[in-house]
Amino acid sequence: FIRGGLERQNVSQFLYSNRLSFPSGYDHRVAEKLNTFYAEYYLPLFYPEFNIGGILYVPRFYAKAFYNYAKGEGNYYLEDGSWQYDPNALKMSSYGGQINMNFYAFRFPFPFSFGVQYSYMPSLQNYDIAYSFGIDFFGFTINKRRTCSHCNSNALLH
C-alpha cells in the first residue's frame, strides 16, 4: 500500500509527539512540520500449518518490502536527558524488508506475530535491525450471533 501525510504543530507552549511516524531505523524526535511518504508491499511466503499439540501452531510466514521517506522541519530531539532544537530541515529515508511469522501458543485464542526487520538509511549510510511482537485482538469475537445451520432461527452458537 501507499500512504502519505502532512502534520503541523505549534510548540509555543507544549511539545507533543508526532502522530505520523518517522522512517524505520531513525531515532525518536519531534518535528514542528512533518511530511511523510510510505510504500509497502506484503507477500505471503509459505503456509507450513506446523503444529505441536496444543503448544504451538504456525499457520503462515509472510514478508514485507518497504520504502519510507520523511522531511521534518523544526526538529526536537533528546540528547543527554534534555530536549535540543534544530531549526533546519532534515530529510530522512529508509528501505528494507521484514519477515513475519503468525502463530498461536498454548491454545490462546488470539494470534501472535513475530518479525525481524532490516532497514537501511542511505543518508546515514547505516542500517538497523529491529524485532517486532504483536497480538491481534481484532479478528476475535465473543458470543457472535450466527444463523444455525440446522434450524431457521438465529441462535447463539458456542
N, C-alpha and C positions, 0 to 999 in steps of 0.2 A: 504494500500500500504506500501511498504518497500523502504526506501531510506537511503543513507549514503553519507558522504562527507569528503574530506580532504582539508584543507586550510592552507597555509603558507604565512607569510608576513614578510618582513624585515622592522623593525621600526627604522632604524638608523636615518632617517630624519623626517618621517611623521608617524602618528598613524592613521590608517584607521579602521572603524568599520568592523567587520567580515561580510561577505556575508552569511555565514551559521548561523543559529540561535542556541542559547543555549536552553537547555531543558526548558520546561514550568515551570514557578514559580521562576526561578533564576534571580537575579539582573543583569542588563546590565554590561558587561565587554568586553574587547577586548583581544584576545589571539594571540600570535605570531604563534603558531601551534594549530590547532583545528581539531579533528577527531569527527565525529558525526554519529549517527545511530538513525533512527526513524522508528517506526512501528505504523501504524494507521489502524483502521477498522471502516468503516462507515456503519450504519444500519438505514434504514427507520423505524420510529416508527409508525406513522399513518398519514393519509391524511384526515383531517377534512373537507376541502373545505368550511370553515366558511366564511361567507360574511355579511358585514353590509353596504348595499347600495354601494355607491362609496367611502366610508370612509376607509374600511379595508377589505382585502381578505387574508385569511390564507390557502394556499394550502397544507403545509407539515410541519411535525416535524421529525427530524432525530437526531441520537445520534452518537457519536464518542468515541471509546476507544483507548487509545494510551500508548506507552512506548517510552521515549526519553532518549538517552544517549549521553554524550559528554565528551571528555578529552581535556582540554586546558592546554597548557604549555606556560610560559611567559605571565602571565595574568596581564593586566592593569585594574584597577577599580577606580571609582570615590569615593573619601572619603573627606568630608568637603570641597568640591569645587576644589580639586586638584587630579591629577592622581597619584595613587600609583602602584608600581610594585611588583609582586610576581613571582619569577622565578620557583617556584615549580609547579609540575603537579597537576591539580585539576580535579578529576573525578566527574561528575555531572549526575544524572539520576532522572527522574520523570515518574510517571504513573498516569493515571486517566481517567476521562470521561468528555464529553461535550454534552449538549443538545441544539439543534438549532431549530429555527423557521424561515421559509421563509414566507414573507408576502409582499403584495402590499398595499400602502397607498395613498389615495386621487387620485386614477386613474393615479398615476405616472407610466410611462411605464417600469421602471426598478425595478426588485425585490430587496427587502431589506432582510437582515437576522439579527437575534439577537440570541445570545447564552450565556450560562453560563458554565464555565469550572472549574472543580475541579482537582487540581494537588497535588499529594503527593510526597515529595522529601525525600527518605529514608535516604540519607546521612546526611541531616539536621534534620531529624525527625520533619518535619514541613509540612504544607500544604499551598496552595494558591488558592484563588477563584478569577477568572477573568471573565470579561464580554466582549463580542465582538459585534460589529455592523458593517455591511457592505452593500454595494450596488453593484449589479452585472451589469456591463455595457457590458460584453462580449457577452451575448446572444441576444443582440438587434441590429437590422439593420434598416437603414432608406432608403427608396426607393429601396428595393431589387427587382431585376428583377425575375419574376416568369412566368411560362407558363400560359397563360389564359386558363381556363377550358372550355370555350365555343367557342374558336377560335383556329386557327392554328399558330398564330404568338405570339412572345414574347411581352408582354405588361407590362407597368409599373403600377402595382396594388397599390391601396391606401388602 
